[in-house]
């Protein structure tokens, strides 16, 4: 529902403040009255956000605007709840994917595909640069700032000299400054997200968050695209505070881009609680409980909860690496075991492992996944060049695959406050028929999950979401004996 207040009439309501399209020549027009729907994708394993928007076009925009796949699309929308801030996202269109007729003779349906500016910029430039004796996190910041940071001109001059004071404290969404006046400006005042000072100082939008990495390295980036270079560096990054956190990724959500280890997100505070209960929430006085309805899941599919063949083949449970030092001409071997790694670290979504400690045939089978890797121990200008694949590769591949061990694919009402990288507390009833059941929640499906993907689907009347909730562990130990007396009689 396109409303102007912060009151929610029904779950799924959405307020769309702005949808504008700017052509390559600088002409800007509102398409808020033309859009049929838009879809926005967030994925923690993807560097950039993307999506598509469908328009009912009675002006032949493809010809007259024109649409050439090089437009700037601005979307500002929000969930009408107290405390919800507008989310502003600015994308680049790259493809007119659908041009089809409608029931109206003088109209056609147009679908535009779009992606964040950084994806386009990364394709258009290359990094040919050396980095000497510095942390990987600093290298990534430098590459992002120099090659990917969006500046004032690219974002339509939103940070003009006159407007800097007005928008201080209103940096939201895709880390894009918002020149909002009137009632909307009042609604977003104080909505500070990310590196506001840096954005205002040099008119560039930097990384929203960076986790500092351990030790100094020296690397030469040989004419790679910026995103490829950052992803390559992520494979060699370990957190300074805890070197077992070597699962660094670069991802984007509605707050901006983040270069962090997934392990640091697993222990985050719970952002929201979602349930999978029957519909019909009512308070004691029979009033509708809108927030409970908003946070209730409509459909639930559990994926990949016990695929041991996949986990074994990908090296999640056990693996080995043979490294050859090209400087000393020597070989060395390192092994990884999931059970030992789980005990040694605390960076898990929940506290109990996916495989019981007694089941060692999987975790002992280190030869099920073997990797060969070169390394070097040479020194340059008196500085030893650290290249230690055996310290990170096996653990990293296991950590990343662990996050795909338990996936819940859920659909629910949309909420602009939900984004990838957050922790969700999930509650659901147990699907069992027992004679003596003293609790109804599922001990193994309930608990904490990391939001790894969000698909926002928005029309002018409703906002819905499909999310992937993932975790790498159980809230309760795996049962070593039958805990319930099953009632196999037909009901």
C-alpha positions in Angstrom: 0.0 0.0 0.0 1.4 3.3 -1.0 0.8 5.4 2.1 2.6 8.3 3.7 2.3 7.5 7.4 4.2 5.1 9.7 1.1 3.1 10.5 0.9 -0.5 9.1 -2.7 -1.4 8.1 -1.8 -5.0 7.2 1.4 -7.0 7.0 3.2 -6.6 3.6 2.3 -2.9 3.4 5.0 -0.8 1.7 5.7 2.9 1.2 7.3 3.8 -2.1 8.7 7.3 -1.9 10.5 7.4 -5.2 11.3 5.5 -8.3 13.2 7.5 -10.9 15.1 6.7 -14.1 17.9 8.9 -15.5 18.9 8.5 -19.1 22.5 8.5 -20.4 21.9 12.1 -21.6 20.9 13.3 -18.1 17.1 13.4 -18.4 15.4 12.3 -15.3 11.8 11.2 -14.9 9.6 9.5 -12.3 8.4 6.0 -13.2 6.6 5.5 -9.9 3.2 5.5 -11.8 4.5 3.1 -14.5 6.0 0.3 -12.5 4.2 -3.0 -12.2 6.7 -4.6 -9.8 10.4 -4.7 -8.9 12.6 -7.4 -7.5 15.9 -6.8 -5.6 18.3 -9.6 -4.8 20.8 -9.7 -1.8 23.2 -12.6 -1.6 26.0 -12.9 1.0 28.1 -14.9 -1.5 27.7 -12.2 -4.2 29.7 -9.0 -4.4 26.8 -6.8 -5.6 23.1 -6.5 -5.4 20.9 -6.8 -8.5 17.3 -7.1 -9.6 14.8 -6.1 -12.2 11.8 -3.8 -12.6 8.8 -4.2 -14.8 7.0 -1.2 -16.3 3.7 -0.7 -18.1 4.9 1.7 -20.7 2.4 3.8 -22.7 5.1 6.3 -23.8 7.4 4.0 -25.8 10.3 4.7 -23.5 12.5 2.2 -25.3 12.3 4.6 -28.3 11.8 8.1 -26.8 13.6 8.1 -23.5 15.5 6.1 -24.8 16.2 2.8 -22.9 19.7 1.6 -24.0 20.7 -0.4 -20.8 22.8 2.5 -19.4 20.3 4.3 -17.2 20.5 5.1 -13.5 17.6 3.8 -11.4 16.8 5.2 -8.0 14.5 3.4 -5.6 13.4 4.7 -2.2 11.0 2.5 -0.2 10.3 1.4 3.4 8.1 -0.7 5.6 5.6 1.5 7.4 6.6 0.7 11.0 7.7 3.0 13.8 11.5 3.3 13.6 11.8 2.0 10.0 14.1 4.2 7.9 13.7 4.6 4.1 16.1 2.5 2.1 17.6 4.3 -0.9 19.2 2.2 -3.6 20.8 3.4 -6.8 21.5 1.0 -9.6 22.7 0.9 -13.1 20.5 -0.8 -15.7 22.3 -3.0 -18.1 19.6 -4.8 -20.1 16.1 -4.4 -21.5 15.1 -8.0 -21.1 11.4 -8.0 -22.0 9.4 -5.9 -24.5 5.9 -7.4 -24.9 2.4 -6.3 -25.7 -0.3 -5.8 -23.0 -4.1 -5.9 -23.1 -3.9 -2.1 -23.8 -3.3 -1.4 -27.5 -1.2 1.7 -26.7 1.0 0.2 -24.0 3.7 -2.4 -23.7 5.4 -4.2 -20.9 9.1 -3.5 -20.4 11.5 -5.2 -17.9 14.8 -3.7 -17.0 17.6 -5.6 -15.4 19.8 -3.7 -13.0 22.9 -4.1 -10.9 24.9 -2.0 -8.5 27.3 0.6 -9.9 30.3 -1.3 -8.6 29.6 -4.3 -10.8 29.7 -2.1 -13.9 32.8 -0.2 -12.7 34.7 -3.5 -12.0 34.1 -4.6 -15.6 35.4 -1.3 -17.0 38.7 -1.1 -15.2 41.7 -3.2 -14.2 44.1 -3.2 -11.2 47.8 -3.4 -12.1 49.5 -2.5 -8.8 51.8 -3.8 -6.2 51.1 -3.8 -2.4 54.1 -4.1 -0.1 54.2 -5.1 3.5 50.6 -4.3 4.5 47.5 -6.1 5.8 45.1 -7.6 3.2 42.3 -5.5 4.6 44.2 -2.4 3.8 44.8 -3.6 0.2 41.1 -4.3 -0.2 40.2 -0.8 1.1 42.7 0.7 -1.3 41.3 -1.2 -4.3 37.7 -0.4 -3.4 38.4 3.3 -2.8 40.5 3.8 -5.9 38.5 1.7 -8.4 35.0 1.0 -7.0 34.0 3.8 -4.7 31.1 5.8 -6.1 31.6 9.5 -6.3 29.4 12.6 -6.4 29.2 12.9 -10.2 28.3 9.2 -10.7 25.4 9.5 -8.2 23.8 12.5 -9.9 25.5 15.2 -7.7 23.6 14.2 -4.6 26.3 15.6 -2.4 26.3 19.2 -3.6 28.2 21.7 -1.5 24.9 23.3 -0.4 23.3 20.0 0.4 26.0 18.4 2.5 24.7 19.9 5.8 21.2 18.9 5.0 22.0 15.3 4.4 24.4 14.8 7.2 22.9 11.9 9.2 20.8 10.7 6.2 23.2 8.3 4.6 21.2 5.1 4.1 20.4 2.3 1.7 23.2 1.6 -0.8 25.4 4.1 1.2 24.1 6.8 -1.1 23.5 10.3 0.3 19.9 11.4 0.1 18.8 15.0 -0.5 15.3 14.6 0.9 13.2 17.6 1.8 9.9 18.2 3.7 8.2 15.4 5.5 10.5 12.7 4.1 13.6 14.5 5.3 12.1 14.6 8.8 11.4 10.9 8.7 15.0 10.0 7.9 16.8 12.5 10.0 19.4 10.8 12.1 19.4 7.6 10.0 23.2 7.3 9.9 24.6 4.0 8.5 28.2 3.3 7.7 31.2 5.6 7.2 29.4 9.0 7.2 32.4 11.1 7.9 34.4 9.7 5.0 31.5 9.9 2.6 31.0 13.6 3.4 34.7 14.5 3.4 35.5 13.3 -0.1 32.2 12.7 -1.8 32.9 9.0 -2.1 31.1 6.1 -0.6 33.6 3.7 0.9 33.2 0.2 2.4 30.5 0.1 5.0 32.5 -2.2 7.2 36.0 -3.8 7.2 37.4 -6.4 9.6 41.1 -5.9 10.0 43.3 -8.8 8.9 46.3 -10.5 10.5 50.0 -9.8 9.6 51.4 -7.9 6.6 51.7 -9.3 3.1 53.2 -8.3 -0.3 51.3 -9.0 -3.5 51.3 -7.8 -7.1 47.9 -7.6 -8.7 48.5 -8.4 -12.4 45.9 -6.5 -14.4 42.8 -8.0 -12.8 39.4 -6.5 -12.4 38.9 -4.9 -8.9 36.3 -7.4 -7.7 38.4 -10.4 -8.9 41.4 -8.9 -7.1 39.4 -8.5 -3.9 38.0 -12.0 -4.0 41.5 -13.3 -4.6 42.8 -11.4 -1.6 39.8 -12.7 0.5 41.1 -16.3 0.1 44.4 -15.1 1.8 42.8 -13.1 4.7 42.7 -14.0 8.4 41.2 -11.8 11.0 43.6 -10.0 13.3 41.6 -10.8 16.5 41.2 -14.5 15.6 43.2 -16.1 12.9 40.7 -19.1 12.7 38.3 -16.6 11.0 39.6 -17.0 7.5 36.3 -17.1 5.6 36.4 -13.5 4.4 33.9 -12.3 1.7 32.9 -9.1 0.0 29.2 -8.7 0.0 26.6 -5.9 -0.4 23.3 -5.4 1.4 21.2 -2.3 1.8 23.7 -0.8 4.2 26.6 -1.0 1.6 29.6 -3.2 0.9 31.3 -5.2 3.7 34.6 -7.0 3.7 34.3 -9.3 6.7 34.7 -13.0 7.7 31.4 -14.9 7.8 32.5 -16.3 11.1 32.3 -12.8 12.6 28.6 -12.6 11.5 27.7 -15.9 13.1 27.9 -14.6 16.6 26.0 -11.4 16.0 23.1 -10.3 18.1 19.6 -11.5 17.1 18.0 -8.9 14.8 14.5 -10.4 14.6 12.5 -13.5 15.6 10.5 -15.3 12.9 8.0 -18.1 13.6 6.4 -20.8 11.5 3.0 -21.0 13.4 -0.6 -21.2 12.1 -2.0 -17.9 11.0 -4.5 -15.9 13.0 -2.5 -14.0 15.5 -4.8 -12.2 18.0 -4.2 -10.4 21.3 -6.3 -11.0 24.4 -8.7 -8.3 23.3 -9.0 -9.9 19.8 -6.9 -7.2 18.2 -4.7 -8.2 15.2 -1.0 -8.6 16.1 0.5 -7.0 13.0 4.2 -7.5 13.9 3.6 -11.1 14.8 1.9 -11.6 11.4 4.7 -9.8 9.7 7.3 -12.1 11.2 5.4 -15.3 10.5 6.7 -17.6 7.7 4.2 -18.6 5.0 6.1 -21.5 3.5 9.2 -23.4 4.7 11.5 -25.8 2.8 14.5 -27.4 4.5 17.5 -28.1 2.2 20.7 -30.1 2.4 20.5 -31.0 6.1 22.2 -34.4 5.8 24.1 -34.6 2.5 27.2 -36.3 3.7 28.4 -37.3 0.3 28.4 -33.6 -0.8 30.1 -32.5 2.5 32.7 -35.2 2.2 33.5 -34.5 -1.5 33.8 -30.7 -0.9 36.3 -31.2 2.0 34.0 -29.9 4.7 34.5 -32.9 7.1 38.0 -33.9 6.3 40.8 -33.0 3.8 44.5 -32.8 3.2 46.8 -30.4 1.4 50.3 -31.1 0.0 52.4 -28.0 -0.5 55.6 -27.6 -2.4 57.9 -24.8 -1.4 59.4 -23.5 -4.6 62.2 -21.8 -2.7 63.5 -24.7 -0.6 62.3 -27.5 -3.0 60.6 -29.3 -0.1 57.2 -30.9 0.4 54.9 -30.7 3.4 51.5 -32.1 4.3 48.7 -30.7 6.4 45.4 -32.2 7.4 42.0 -30.9 8.4 39.4 -32.6 10.6 36.0 -31.1 11.2 35.6 -32.5 14.7 38.9 -31.1 16.0 38.2 -27.7 14.3 34.8 -27.4 15.8 36.2 -28.0 19.3 39.1 -25.5 18.8 36.9 -22.6 17.6 33.8 -20.9 18.9 32.8 -19.1 15.7 29.6 -21.0 15.0 25.9 -20.0 14.7 25.0 -22.6 17.4 27.0 -24.6 19.8 26.7 -28.3 18.7 28.4 -29.9 15.7 26.7 -31.3 12.6 28.4 -34.7 13.1 28.6 -36.4 16.5 32.1 -36.9 17.9 31.6 -40.7 17.9 31.0 -40.8 14.1 34.7 -40.5 13.1 34.7 -42.4 9.8 33.8 -39.1 8.0 36.1 -36.8 9.9 39.1 -39.3 9.8 38.9 -39.7 6.0 41.4 -36.9 5.1 42.2 -38.6 1.8 38.6 -38.0 0.6 39.6 -34.5 -0.5 43.3 -33.8 -1.3 44.7 -30.6 -2.8 48.1 -29.8 -4.2 49.4 -26.3 -3.8 52.7 -24.4 -4.5 54.1 -22.0 -1.9 57.3 -20.0 -1.5 59.4 -18.7 1.4 61.6 -16.3 -0.4 62.6 -12.9 0.9 62.7 -9.5 -0.9 64.6 -6.5 0.4 65.1 -8.4 3.7 61.3 -9.0 4.1 60.1 -12.6 4.2 57.2 -13.1 1.8 54.5 -15.0 3.7 52.6 -17.5 1.5 51.0 -20.1 3.7 48.1 -21.9 1.9 48.2 -24.8 4.3 47.1 -22.4 7.1 43.9 -21.1 5.5 42.8 -23.1 2.4 41.4 -26.3 4.1 39.8 -24.4 7.0 38.3 -21.8 4.7 36.8 -24.3 2.3 35.2 -26.1 5.3 33.9 -22.9 6.9 32.3 -21.8 3.7 30.7 -25.1 3.0 29.5 -25.5 6.6 27.2 -22.4 6.0 25.4 -24.4 3.3 24.8 -27.4 5.6 21.4 -26.4 6.9 19.4 -24.1 4.7 15.8 -23.0 5.3 14.1 -21.4 2.2 11.3 -19.3 3.6 8.7 -16.9 2.2 7.1 -14.2 4.3 5.9 -10.7 4.3 8.5 -8.1 3.3 10.4 -5.9 5.6 13.0 -3.3 4.5 14.8 -3.7 7.9 15.8 -7.3 7.1 19.1 -7.8 5.2 21.7 -10.4 4.6 24.3 -10.7 7.3 21.8 -10.5 10.1 21.0 -13.2 12.7 17.4 -14.4 12.8 15.9 -16.4 15.7 13.6 -19.0 14.2 10.8 -20.9 16.0 8.7 -23.8 14.6 6.6 -26.6 15.9 7.8 -30.2 15.9 6.4 -32.4 13.1 5.9 -35.5 15.2 3.0 -37.5 16.7 4.0 -38.8 20.2 2.2 -40.2 23.2 4.1 -38.1 25.7 5.1 -34.7 24.3 5.8 -32.0 26.8 7.1 -29.4 24.3 6.1 -28.6 20.8 9.1 -26.7 19.4 11.4 -28.5 17.1 14.8 -28.8 18.9 16.8 -29.1 15.7 15.2 -26.6 13.4 14.6 -23.9 15.9 17.3 -21.4 16.9 19.7 -18.9 15.3 20.2 -18.6 11.6 22.3 -16.3 9.4 20.4 -14.6 6.6 22.4 -15.5 3.5 20.0 -14.4 0.7 17.0 -12.1 0.5 14.7 -11.7 -2.6 12.5 -8.6 -2.2 9.4 -8.7 -4.4 7.5 -5.3 -4.4 4.3 -4.1 -6.1 2.5 -0.8 -5.3 0.3 -2.8 -2.9 2.5 -5.4 -1.3 6.0 -6.4 -0.3 7.0 -10.0 0.1 10.3 -11.8 0.6 12.0 -15.1 0.0 14.9 -15.7 2.3 17.6 -18.3 2.8 18.4 -18.9 6.5 21.6 -20.8 7.0 23.6 -22.2 9.8 26.5 -24.5 10.5 25.5 -26.2 13.7 22.7 -27.4 15.9 21.2 -25.8 19.1 20.9 -29.2 20.7 23.3 -32.2 20.6 22.5 -34.9 18.1 20.5 -37.6 20.0 22.5 -40.7 20.9 19.3 -42.7 21.8 15.6 -42.6 21.0 14.2 -39.6 23.0 10.5 -40.1 22.2 8.2 -43.0 22.1 6.8 -42.8 18.5 3.1 -43.4 18.0 2.9 -45.2 14.7 -0.9 -45.7 14.9 -3.0 -44.0 12.4 -4.8 -40.9 13.8 
